[in-house]
Amino acid sequence: MGQGQEVHARRLVQQSTQDGSWVLLHNCHLGLDYMDELLDTIITGDSIQSSFRLWLTTEVHTQFPINFLQVSATLADLMMSLIYLLHHRHIA
């Protein structure tokens, strides 16, 4: 993100929400203005395919929209769930 990459990100997100593909947006801390717009697009989108996935990478930034983090599944959450399930599967 950054340096005008928001234009490409908009196009890719729009296309991917329609065809159900996955998108990775890297360095989202460089495109903070776009993050609010992206969150609104994801939340209010009418025709988002169920197979659509959005992956984001970011550095810690105090101005990164907290709302985006609150509606997201973080990799740390998913990894902890996986570890829990694997651990309990071997015990039983």
C-alpha positions as CSV (number, residue, x, y, z in Angstrom):
1,M,0.0,0.0,0.0
2,G,1.0,3.6,-0.2
3,Q,2.3,5.5,-3.3
4,G,-1.0,5.3,-5.1
5,Q,-1.5,1.6,-4.7
6,E,-5.1,2.2,-3.4
7,V,-6.3,2.5,-7.0
8,H,-5.1,-1.1,-7.7
9,A,-6.4,-2.3,-4.3
10,R,-9.9,-1.0,-5.1
11,R,-9.9,-2.8,-8.4
12,L,-8.7,-6.0,-7.0
13,V,-11.1,-6.0,-4.0
14,Q,-14.0,-5.2,-6.3
15,Q,-13.1,-8.0,-8.7
16,S,-12.4,-10.5,-5.9
17,T,-15.6,-9.8,-4.0
18,Q,-17.5,-10.6,-7.2
19,D,-15.6,-13.8,-8.2
20,G,-14.9,-15.1,-4.7
21,S,-11.1,-15.0,-4.9
22,W,-8.6,-14.0,-2.3
23,V,-6.7,-10.7,-1.9
24,L,-3.6,-9.9,0.0
25,L,-2.9,-6.2,0.8
26,H,0.6,-5.7,2.1
27,N,1.8,-2.8,4.3
28,C,-1.6,-1.5,5.1
29,H,-0.2,1.0,7.6
30,L,1.0,3.0,4.5
31,G,-2.6,3.4,3.3
32,L,-4.5,4.3,6.4
33,D,-7.0,6.6,4.5
34,Y,-8.0,3.6,2.4
35,M,-8.5,1.3,5.3
36,D,-11.7,3.1,6.4
37,E,-13.1,3.0,2.9
38,L,-12.2,-0.7,2.6
39,L,-13.9,-1.6,5.9
40,D,-17.0,0.2,4.7
41,T,-16.9,-1.7,1.4
42,I,-16.6,-5.1,3.2
43,I,-19.3,-4.4,5.7
44,T,-21.9,-2.8,3.4
45,G,-21.1,-4.9,0.3
46,D,-24.3,-6.5,-1.2
47,S,-22.9,-9.1,-3.5
48,I,-19.8,-10.5,-1.8
49,Q,-19.2,-14.1,-2.7
50,S,-18.9,-16.4,0.3
51,S,-15.5,-17.6,-0.8
52,F,-13.9,-14.1,-0.8
53,R,-11.1,-13.7,1.6
54,L,-9.1,-10.5,2.5
55,W,-5.7,-10.8,4.0
56,L,-3.9,-7.8,5.4
57,T,-0.4,-7.2,6.6
58,T,0.5,-4.1,8.7
59,E,3.0,-2.8,11.1
60,V,1.7,-1.6,14.4
61,H,0.4,1.9,13.9
62,T,-1.6,4.0,16.4
63,Q,-3.8,5.3,13.7
64,F,-4.8,2.0,12.2
65,P,-8.6,1.8,12.4
66,I,-9.5,-0.2,15.5
67,N,-12.9,-1.1,14.0
68,F,-11.1,-3.0,11.3
69,L,-9.2,-5.1,13.9
70,Q,-12.4,-5.7,15.8
71,V,-14.2,-7.3,12.9
72,S,-11.3,-9.3,11.7
73,A,-10.1,-12.8,12.6
74,T,-6.4,-12.4,13.4
75,L,-3.9,-15.1,12.6
76,A,-2.9,-15.2,16.3
77,D,-6.5,-16.1,17.2
78,L,-6.7,-18.8,14.5
79,M,-3.3,-20.3,15.5
80,M,-4.4,-20.5,19.2
81,S,-7.6,-22.3,18.2
82,L,-5.6,-24.7,16.0
83,I,-3.1,-25.4,18.8
84,Y,-6.0,-26.0,21.3
85,L,-7.8,-28.4,18.9
86,L,-4.6,-30.4,18.1
87,H,-3.7,-30.6,21.8
88,H,-7.1,-31.9,22.9
89,R,-7.3,-34.3,20.0
90,H,-4.2,-36.1,21.1
91,I,-5.3,-36.3,24.7
92,A,-8.7,-37.8,24.0
